[in-house]
Amino acid sequence: MSDAIPKEVMSVLPTDPVEQLELAHRLANLAFSSKVASLEGENNQLRQTLMQRQSQIKALERKVSNLEMEVSDAQDKMRQSVEEQTKLVSEKNALIGTVKKLNRDLSKLDSFKRNLIQSLQDEDEASKDTAYAAVDYNGDRLVSSVLSQVPHSSTGGGTPPRYGISSTPASVPAVPSSQRSPERQAPWTAGAGVGSNVEGSPRVDGKEFFRQARARLAYEQFSQFLQNIKELNAHRQTREETLKKALDIFGPDNADLYSSFESLLSRHLPL
């Protein structure tokens, strides 16, 4: 026993065995209480750790549940996105078909527009051609009518023919020579220049003059010129008035036409 317990401890122990036994019992109880307290402390720590772990587990379970819900929502959204994408693809294909149809319709409309514009232009040109043809026809009629008023010169070299009215056109009423005013001039004939040889006047062909006037004057100008000649032949204006109106109609750009017209008038309607 003395070998197992150090001398320092033995020196402080009571010498009575009963007291030693009681001391040993108190020491054992103290050790047991200390051990129990230590174990209880460890148990409490373990319980707290367990509670923390359980709290963490519950928190993780809640997170897992939330994540599962988010995954489910994401899957639903993904399904909706796929459905919307499929719908958008269908709408896109429908729009592409509609655009192609509209492009075809637009091409047809453009073709129709071009054809319509071409038809209108053709009709406009046809109407212009008809108007100019009417002017040409009226001019030819006027030339023919005034030419019919001019008696042909005799084959013999006698006195130059006098220019009077041999037959009156339908548009100009006949005026007897006995009732004409001395101030009236004889009708001017555009074709009378053919075969004429009045001294001092250049030879100008009436039909050629009319063709040049039709080619160079505008439609309105040529119509005004024809009306000017009609007024002269109808004795509603004098030679000077006719020349003044002709000068206004021809203008400075057609001075040669005015000179030819003045020459024709000077030859056949002398002052």
C-alpha positions as CSV (number, residue, x, y, z in Angstrom):
1,M,0.0,0.0,0.0
2,S,2.9,2.3,0.9
3,D,4.4,1.5,-2.5
4,A,1.2,2.6,-4.3
5,I,0.7,5.9,-2.5
6,P,3.3,8.5,-2.4
7,K,4.8,9.5,0.9
8,E,3.7,13.1,0.6
9,V,0.1,11.9,0.4
10,M,0.5,9.4,3.2
11,S,1.9,12.2,5.4
12,V,-1.3,14.2,5.2
13,L,-3.7,11.2,5.6
14,P,-5.1,10.4,9.0
15,T,-3.5,7.5,10.7
16,D,-6.8,5.9,11.8
17,P,-8.0,3.4,9.2
18,V,-11.7,4.4,9.7
19,E,-10.9,8.0,9.1
20,Q,-8.9,7.0,6.1
21,L,-11.8,5.0,4.8
22,E,-14.2,7.9,5.3
23,L,-11.7,10.2,3.5
24,A,-11.5,7.7,0.7
25,H,-15.3,7.5,0.5
26,R,-15.5,11.3,0.4
27,L,-12.8,11.4,-2.3
28,A,-14.7,8.8,-4.3
29,N,-17.9,10.7,-4.0
30,L,-16.1,13.9,-4.9
31,A,-14.6,12.2,-7.9
32,F,-17.9,10.7,-8.9
33,S,-19.7,14.0,-8.5
34,S,-17.0,15.7,-10.6
35,K,-17.3,13.0,-13.2
36,V,-21.1,13.2,-13.2
37,A,-20.9,17.0,-13.5
38,S,-18.4,16.7,-16.4
39,L,-20.5,14.2,-18.2
40,E,-23.6,16.3,-17.7
41,G,-21.8,19.3,-19.1
42,E,-20.7,17.3,-22.0
43,N,-24.3,16.0,-22.4
44,N,-25.6,19.5,-22.3
45,Q,-23.1,20.6,-24.9
46,L,-24.0,17.6,-27.0
47,R,-27.7,18.4,-26.6
48,Q,-27.0,22.0,-27.7
49,T,-24.9,20.8,-30.6
50,L,-27.7,18.4,-31.5
51,M,-30.3,21.2,-31.3
52,Q,-28.1,23.4,-33.5
53,R,-27.7,20.5,-36.0
54,Q,-31.4,20.0,-36.0
55,S,-32.0,23.7,-36.5
56,Q,-29.5,23.6,-39.4
57,I,-31.2,20.4,-40.7
58,K,-34.6,22.1,-40.6
59,A,-33.2,25.2,-42.3
60,L,-31.6,23.1,-44.9
61,E,-34.8,21.2,-45.4
62,R,-36.6,24.5,-45.8
63,K,-34.0,25.6,-48.3
64,V,-34.3,22.3,-50.1
65,S,-38.1,22.7,-50.2
66,N,-37.7,26.3,-51.5
67,L,-35.2,25.1,-54.1
68,E,-37.6,22.4,-55.1
69,M,-40.4,24.9,-55.5
70,E,-38.0,27.2,-57.4
71,V,-37.0,24.2,-59.6
72,S,-40.7,23.4,-60.1
73,D,-41.4,27.1,-61.0
74,A,-38.4,27.1,-63.3
75,Q,-39.6,24.0,-65.0
76,D,-43.1,25.5,-65.4
77,K,-41.6,28.7,-66.8
78,M,-39.4,26.6,-69.1
79,R,-42.4,24.7,-70.4
80,Q,-44.3,28.0,-70.9
81,S,-41.2,29.4,-72.6
82,V,-41.0,26.4,-74.9
83,E,-44.8,26.8,-75.6
84,E,-44.4,30.5,-76.3
85,Q,-41.4,29.9,-78.4
86,T,-43.3,27.3,-80.4
87,K,-46.2,29.8,-80.7
88,L,-43.8,32.6,-81.7
89,V,-42.2,30.3,-84.4
90,S,-45.7,29.6,-85.7
91,E,-46.6,33.3,-85.7
92,K,-43.2,34.0,-87.4
93,N,-43.9,31.5,-90.1
94,A,-47.4,32.9,-90.5
95,L,-46.0,36.5,-90.7
96,I,-43.4,35.3,-93.2
97,G,-46.2,33.9,-95.3
98,T,-48.2,37.1,-95.0
99,V,-45.2,39.2,-95.9
100,K,-44.5,37.0,-99.0
101,K,-48.2,37.3,-99.9
102,L,-48.1,41.1,-99.4
103,N,-44.9,41.3,-101.5
104,R,-46.7,39.4,-104.3
105,D,-49.7,41.7,-104.0
106,L,-47.4,44.7,-103.9
107,S,-45.7,43.4,-107.1
108,K,-49.1,42.9,-108.7
109,L,-50.1,46.4,-107.6
110,D,-46.9,47.9,-108.9
111,S,-47.4,46.1,-112.2
112,F,-51.0,47.3,-112.3
113,K,-49.9,50.8,-111.4
114,R,-47.3,50.8,-114.2
115,N,-49.9,49.4,-116.7
116,L,-52.4,52.0,-115.6
117,I,-49.8,54.9,-115.9
118,Q,-48.8,53.5,-119.3
119,S,-52.4,53.3,-120.3
120,L,-53.1,56.8,-119.1
121,Q,-50.0,58.1,-120.9
122,D,-51.1,56.2,-124.0
123,E,-54.5,57.7,-123.8
124,D,-53.0,61.1,-123.1
125,E,-50.7,60.7,-126.1
126,A,-53.6,59.4,-128.2
127,S,-55.8,62.4,-127.1
128,K,-52.9,64.7,-128.0
129,D,-52.4,63.0,-131.3
130,T,-56.2,63.2,-131.9
131,A,-56.1,66.9,-131.0
132,Y,-53.1,67.6,-133.3
133,A,-54.7,65.4,-136.0
134,A,-57.9,67.5,-135.6
135,V,-55.8,70.7,-135.8
136,D,-54.0,69.3,-138.9
137,Y,-57.3,68.3,-140.4
138,N,-58.8,71.7,-139.7
139,G,-55.6,73.4,-141.1
140,D,-55.8,71.2,-144.2
141,R,-59.4,72.1,-144.6
142,L,-58.6,75.8,-144.1
143,V,-55.8,75.6,-146.7
144,S,-58.1,73.6,-149.1
145,S,-60.9,76.1,-148.6
146,V,-58.8,79.1,-149.2
147,L,-57.1,77.4,-152.1
148,S,-60.4,76.7,-153.6
149,Q,-61.1,80.4,-153.5
150,V,-58.1,81.2,-155.8
151,P,-58.7,80.9,-159.5
152,H,-55.8,79.2,-161.4
153,S,-53.7,81.5,-163.6
154,S,-54.2,81.2,-167.3
155,T,-51.6,79.3,-169.3
156,G,-51.0,82.4,-171.5
157,G,-48.6,85.0,-170.2
158,G,-51.3,87.7,-169.6
159,T,-52.2,89.8,-166.7
160,P,-51.6,88.2,-163.2
161,P,-54.8,86.8,-161.8
162,R,-56.9,88.7,-159.3
163,Y,-57.5,87.1,-156.0
164,G,-61.1,87.1,-155.1
165,I,-63.7,84.7,-153.7
166,S,-64.7,82.1,-156.3
167,S,-66.4,79.7,-153.8
168,T,-67.1,80.5,-150.2
169,P,-66.4,77.8,-147.5
170,A,-69.2,76.8,-145.2
171,S,-67.7,78.6,-142.2
172,V,-67.4,82.0,-144.0
173,P,-70.6,83.6,-145.3
174,A,-70.4,84.9,-148.9
175,V,-70.4,88.7,-149.3
176,P,-71.4,90.1,-152.7
177,S,-68.7,92.2,-154.3
178,S,-71.1,95.1,-154.7
179,Q,-71.8,95.2,-151.0
180,R,-68.2,95.0,-149.7
181,S,-66.8,98.0,-148.0
182,P,-63.9,99.7,-149.7
183,E,-61.9,99.1,-146.5
184,R,-62.4,95.4,-146.6
185,Q,-59.5,93.3,-147.9
186,A,-59.8,90.3,-150.1
187,P,-59.4,86.9,-148.4
188,W,-55.9,85.8,-147.8
189,T,-55.2,82.3,-149.1
190,A,-52.4,80.3,-147.7
191,G,-51.8,78.2,-150.8
192,A,-51.9,81.1,-153.2
193,G,-48.2,81.4,-153.0
194,V,-47.8,78.3,-155.2
195,G,-47.2,79.4,-158.8
196,S,-47.4,83.1,-157.9
197,N,-44.8,85.5,-159.1
198,V,-45.6,88.9,-157.9
199,E,-42.7,91.3,-158.5
200,G,-40.7,92.3,-155.4
201,S,-42.1,89.5,-153.2
202,P,-40.1,86.3,-152.4
203,R,-41.8,83.1,-153.4
204,V,-43.3,81.4,-150.3
205,D,-45.2,78.1,-150.5
206,G,-48.4,78.3,-148.5
207,K,-48.7,74.6,-147.6
208,E,-45.1,74.4,-146.6
209,F,-45.6,77.5,-144.4
210,F,-48.5,75.8,-142.7
211,R,-46.5,72.6,-142.2
212,Q,-43.7,74.5,-140.6
213,A,-46.1,76.5,-138.4
214,R,-47.8,73.2,-137.2
215,A,-44.4,71.7,-136.4
216,R,-42.9,74.7,-134.6
217,L,-45.9,76.3,-132.8
218,A,-47.6,75.0,-129.8
219,Y,-51.1,73.6,-130.1
220,E,-52.7,76.7,-128.6
221,Q,-50.6,79.0,-130.7
222,F,-51.4,77.2,-133.9
223,S,-55.1,77.3,-133.0
224,Q,-54.9,81.0,-132.4
225,F,-53.1,81.5,-135.7
226,L,-55.8,79.5,-137.6
227,Q,-58.5,81.6,-135.9
228,N,-56.6,84.8,-136.9
229,I,-56.7,83.7,-140.5
230,K,-60.4,82.9,-140.2
231,E,-61.1,86.3,-138.8
232,L,-59.2,87.9,-141.8
233,N,-61.1,85.8,-144.3
234,A,-64.4,86.6,-142.6
235,H,-63.6,90.3,-143.0
236,R,-63.8,90.8,-139.3
237,Q,-60.3,92.3,-139.0
238,T,-57.9,94.2,-141.3
239,R,-54.6,93.1,-142.7
240,E,-52.7,95.3,-140.2
241,E,-54.6,93.7,-137.3
242,T,-53.9,90.3,-138.6
243,L,-50.2,91.0,-138.9
244,K,-50.1,92.4,-135.3
245,K,-51.9,89.3,-133.9
246,A,-49.6,87.1,-135.9
247,L,-46.5,88.9,-134.5
248,D,-47.8,88.3,-130.9
249,I,-48.5,84.6,-131.7
250,F,-45.2,83.8,-133.3
251,G,-43.0,85.8,-130.9
252,P,-39.3,86.6,-131.4
253,D,-38.3,82.9,-131.6
254,N,-40.3,82.5,-134.8
255,A,-39.5,85.7,-136.6
256,D,-38.9,83.8,-139.9
257,L,-42.4,82.4,-139.8
258,Y,-43.7,85.9,-139.3
259,S,-41.6,87.1,-142.2
260,S,-43.0,84.3,-144.4
261,F,-46.6,85.1,-143.3
262,E,-46.1,88.9,-144.0
263,S,-44.6,88.1,-147.4
264,L,-47.7,86.0,-148.3
265,L,-50.0,88.7,-147.1
266,S,-48.0,91.4,-148.9
267,R,-48.1,89.4,-152.1
268,H,-51.8,88.5,-152.1
269,L,-53.3,91.4,-150.0
270,P,-51.3,94.5,-151.0
271,L,-52.0,97.8,-149.3
